[in-house]
Amino acid sequence: MSTVYVPINCEFHDVLEATAVRRRPAIFSLRDPAGQPATVHARIVDLYAHDGMEYMRLDDGRVVRLDHIISVDGVAQASFTDACALPAH
């Protein structure tokens, strides 16, 4: 699994924010730390940035880098183009 963070598209980030605001469980398809696909049914409790990378914290305690998400509730990250960059500090 790559350790280089690839910023996600702003519109896909909006999808994640809307999912978090609804405060209901969603189905996430993602790559686990070993790079293997996984399906998770959980609720987003936080979206945040740390050390130039963006993460989501789920209600099951799992923390996932946003660039490891394949889809949320069937909305594929790959269907969006042009990533958003984090502002420089």
Buried (B, 14 or more C-beta within 10 A) or exposed (E): EEEEBEBBBEBBBEBBEEBBEEEEBBEBBBBEEEEEEBEBEBBBEEBEEEEEBBBBBBEEEBEBBBBBBBBBEEBEBEEBEEBBEEEEE
